[in-house]
Amino acid sequence: MEKNQFIHLIWVKVVFGIMFIENLILYCDYIRLMLTKIFDIANSMKLFDIFANGSKSKVAILTYHRICNKNDDWSLNPLPVKSFKEHLKFLTDSYNIISLDDLVDLVEKKEPIYEKTAVLTFDDGYKDNYTNAYPLLEKYDIPATIYLTSKLIGTDELVWADKVGYIIYHSLVDHIKIDELSEYNLGSKFDKYQTFSLIKRKLGDLSELEKSSFIDKLANLCEVEIPADAGCELMLSWEEVKEMDENNIVFGAHTINHPVLPELTPKEAKWEILESKRVLEKNLQKKVNHFSYPYGTFNQGVVNIVKDLKFKSAVTLDQNLINTRKDDLYTLSRMDGFADLNFLKLFLSGYGDYFYYFVKLKSKIIANNPRLNKMIMGSG
């Protein structure tokens, strides 16, 4: 290993070490200040750029959801438009960006793939994919794939997670106590973010009926009524989908109701996947070849259903680069398009997945640390 590479590797390990220490000593101000300085120094030395440039043998599939400024925090945490522009500029300067169709075709034919290749994807089908992301993708001539939750397209309906978000962020009460989920503070914006994240995680394993019942209870406790037009102009229309479909954007299936597929019976899971595919193919008048597992969760039974339904690929959300020589086309890894460009570069370098698994084990690093939350989720 060359001297410079060794020094850069040490820097990244120092960053992870500081994060670990911070969690152990309950986030004291001194360590938070040190972490800030470490990131500032690493950025000034272009370490994140060097590491992002060092991962040449793997492909990065990036995941986005919403691209907009935070006018409606109650919905999925959006990536600010400015940050998305920064991502696209960095990627076009440093990466070979190809479509998911092209990636799958190259893998199937076992043809060589350029070093530092990236693929862009979006989940769910939010309208700002059309109003904010699409013009920028056109400007940079970048292909992308958008996975649609079919039931929501062309409607004002809210997915269950958006309902939870609307209730929490519009509540004026400072504290709620829920039997199933203990007690939560809602006194500050950050308290609401924490509560929103925790409740979403808790509800993920419930059936649709159980989710609906819980959301009704939550609305009563928070003293919030969701207006009938809350979802107005939130999701894509079929007209917008068809326009993008004709201009370098590929659409994939993402189920009808966005359930946790492994929690369903095989019959229910097959219906969610097949019906979503059928709805898209009916509206687009073309074959739909790609699928995204809601929440990135799957099991072998779900994978087998996707294969049996003749999809060509399926993607997860496990924050890894993919090795096109080894990875299965039906469990392709993706990584989030983090708001902080340096954080994204860290993941593109191949080192970010270590931090991701650490965060999963020590979730309080993000949940209790406003700086890291801001870094990952974007400015409030």
Disulfide bonds with the S-S distance in Angstrom:
none
